[in-house]
Amino acid sequence: MRVGRVLICALAATMALAACGGGDGEASDQSAPVRTVAHAHGSTEVPDNPQRVVVLEPVHLDTSIALGVIPVGAAVLSEATGVPAYLGDRAESVALAGTVAAPNLEKIAALNPDLIIGTETRHKDLYDQLAALAPTVYMASQADPWQDNVRFVANALGKGSEAQTLLDDYTARCEEVATKHGTEGKTAQLIRPRDDTLTLYGPTSFAGSTLECAGLTIPPRDWQNSISVDVSPELAAEAKGDLVLVTSAKPEDPTSVPAVVTDRALFPNMHVVDMSYWITGVGPLGGMTVLDDLDDILAAGAVN
């Protein structure tokens, strides 16, 4: 019996050490090569070639997949919706790990990650708990320029040199769309209808920056140092542009957007677009999908 108790205690101690091995930025496999990554919450040693990555932000998921690193788990904006549809088969093996606003720590732990990527502005209070599960790095804010966040994610994954190739391909596609459709001098505005509000996206937002990358111009206004501003439906006319794009979770359903933004007298060049990539598809793959959609819209004569 004494031997049995000794063995049980030894096993418990070994498991405790293993559980702590990935804590506070240390790699769980001490023999694996590691790198030090500076991030918004400090600096952390991460695996050179992480194999079981959990991501907590749309741009993390998109960028990881674009780089050929399929996360084992991801926090999503809505568990009912799951991973954005535009990612298709590339993301079918990704397990849901709670929401972006509230990552599920139990689900993350069960995935046995060797790297977790989060965001300081959203997940600051969870850092110690996440770092106890695996090396954890944080980008500063989801509101930062998305291309900078792509570079951060690529660096965390040990693929920093590949990020610029993805971004260069995106820029080349922008130029192709701009040249093909003669977008210079034309304006465009993206609108996201909410309950009793219209959210207008500015030039520093993901979709806004993509519209401008493709040669269109977001109408000037006070963006209040933000990626977007909210206006009441009564002020919908402020959202006018040569091209008006209205997001919907069900773009094939004309009743999915409020009547105020489908008024052809007010918005003669209005098109409903898929929110899953125009809003939540932040990253190189989402950017390319938005540009493909924009190409089709412009080809149909949306802006003359």
N, C-alpha and C positions, 0 to 999 in steps of 0.2 A: 504493500500500500504506500509506503514511504517513497519507493521508486516511482510508482505511478504518479504521485503528487508532484514529484520533482519534474517528471517529464511534462506533465500538464503545465506547470509553471514556466518551464523552459519554452514550451510551444507558445504560450501566451505572450512571453517576453519577445519572442522572435516576431510574432504577428504585430505587436505594438511597434517594434522597430521598423518593420516593413511599412506600416501605415504612416509612420512619421518620415519615412525616407523621402517622400515627394513634397514634404511640407516646406513652406516659406522659401520657395525658389530652388530647392535642391532637387536634382534629378533622382528619380526613384531607383534607377539602375546606375550605381556609382561607377561601374566600369565603362559606361557608354560615354562617348565624346560629348562635351557640352560647350555652349557658348554663353557669354554674358550679354543679356539684352537690357539696355536702358529703356525705361518706360515711365508712364505717368505716375506710377506708385513706387518707383525706386529702380532697382536693377536686380535681375534674376538670372540664374544659370538655367538654361533650357537645353533640351537635347538637340544635337546637331541635325538630326533627322527624325523629328517627332512622328510617331506612328498612330497615336490615339489622341487626336486633337478634339477638344470641345470648344465651341465658339458661342459667344453670347450676343452677337450683333449681326444684322444683315450683311454689312460690308465684310465681316470676317468670313461668313459662309460663302458668299459669292467669290471673294478673292481666293480663298482656300481651294475651292473647286476649280477655278480658272487656272490655278497653279498645279493642278493634279493631285492635291492633298484633300481627300474626301474625309471630312470630320466624322468621328464616331457619334457625335451628338451636337445639337445646336439648340439654343434658346431662340424662339420665334416670336413674332409680334402677336400671333394668335394661334393657340393650340388647336382651335377648331379648323383653321385654315391650313395650318402646318407650314412646311417649307414653301417658298414662293413657287408657283406653278411653272414659271419660265425656266427653272433649273431642270425640270423634267427628270429623266432617268439618272442624270448625274448625281442626284441627291436622294435617290430612293432608299439608300441604305442608312441615311442619317437618322438617328433616333432623336425624338423630341426630348428636350431637357428643360422644360418649363418655358416661360416667356422672357422676352428681353427685359421687361420691367421686373420680373420675379423669377429668376432662374431657380430650378428645382435642385437643391443640393444633394438630395438622396439619389435622384436619377443620375446626376453627374458622377457621384461617387461610384455608383454601380457600373458605370462605363469604363472605370479604371483608366482615366486619362493620363497621358504623359506630358500634356501641355494644355493650359486653359488660357483663352484670350478673351478679355473683357474690356470694359470701358469705365474710366474713372468717374465720369459724371453720373453714370447710372448705377455702378456696382461698387462704389468706394467702400460701403459698409460691409460688403461681403468678402473683401480681399483676404483677410486672415483665414476665413473658413475655406475659401477656394484654394489658397496656397497650401493649406494642410492636406489637400487632396492631390495636388500636382503643381509643378512650376507654373506660375500664373503671371501674365503680363497684361498691362492695361494700356490701350490707347487713351488719349486725353478726353476726347469728346466726339460724339457722333455728329455734332454740328460743325466740326472742322472740315476743311476742304477734303472731299472724299478721296481724291487722288493721293493726298498725303496719307490717309488712313490705309489705302491699298499698299502703299510702300511700307507702312509700319507692319501690317500683317505679313507681307512677304518676308520682311526681315526676321520677324518672330519665327517663321517657318524655315528659315535658313535658305530662302530663295529670293533674297533681295535683288540679285542681278536680273531676275526674270520679270520683276514688276514693271520695269520701264518698257520692256517689249510689249507687254499687255497694254500699257497706256499709249505707247506709240501706235499700236494697231487701232486703238480707239480713236486717236486723233486723225489718223489717216482716213478712217471711215467717216468722221465728221467732215473732213475736207471733200471727200467724194460726194456726200449728200449735198453740201453747200454748192459745189460746182455744178452738179447735175440739175439742181432746181433753182439756181440763181437766187439764193435766199438773202443776199446782202441788201440791207436797207428795209427788210420786212420785219415786223414785230410779231411776237408770240407770247401768250400768257397761259400758264397752267393753273387750273383751278381744282381744288379738292373740296367738294361739298361735304360739310359735316352737319350735325343736327340742325342748328340755327345759325350757321356760320359758313362763309366761303373763305377757304384758306388759299391765298395767292402765293405762288412760289417765285422767289427772286433769283437773281443771277448766281448766287453762291450756293443754292440748293443743288442736289444731284441732277434732277430733271432740268432745272433752269440753266445750269452750267452746260448741260448737254445740248439744249436748244441753242445756246449762244455759240457753243463749239461748232455747231452745224450752220453757223452764219446768221441765225436769227437774232433779234435783239429783244430782251425783256423790257417792256415800257418802263421808263424811269418813275420812281416814287421813293418815299422814305421807307426803306426796308428795316429801319430801327435796329441796325446791326444784327439782323437775324436772317435766316434762310427763307422766312415766310412772314406774312402778316395776315391777320384775320379781318374780314369786313362783313358787315351785315348784308343779308340778301337785298335789302333796299338799295345798297350801293353797288350792286352787281355791274352796273355800267362802267365802273372804274376798272374792270378787268378786260376791257376791250383791247383787241389787237388784230392784226391782219390774220392771225391764226389763233383760235381759242381752243384749248384742249381741256376737257373735263374728265376727271378720273372717276372710275367706278369699279367696284369689286365684281360686277356682272356687266361688262361693257356690251354684251350681245343683247341685253334687255333695256329697251329705251325708257322703261319706267324706273330704272335704277338710279336716275339722276333727277334732281328737282326741276320743276318746270321753269324756274327763273333762269336757269342756265341753258335751257333748250329753246329759248325764245329766238327764232331766226331773225326777227326784226332787230333784236339787240345784238345777237351773235351770228351773223350770216355764215361765217366760216368756223362753226363749232364742230368739234369731233370728240366723241367719247373714247377714252383710252383705258387700258387695263392698269388698275392701281398696283397689281402685284409686281410690275416692274417699273412703271413710271414713278412710283413713290417708294416702294419697299425693295426694289431690285438694285440696291446701291452696290456698285462694283463694276469690274470690267465686263462681266457677262451681261449684267443688267444694262449697262451703257450701250453695248452692242445691240441688245434687244430693243431698246428705246430707239436707237438710230434706224434699225430695220423698219420699225413701226412708222417712224417719221418719214422715211423714204416712201413707204406705201401711201401714206396720207398725202404727201406732197405730189406724188405721181398721179393721184386722183384729181389734181387741180385744186387743192385746198387753198393755195395762195397764188393768185394771178398777178 
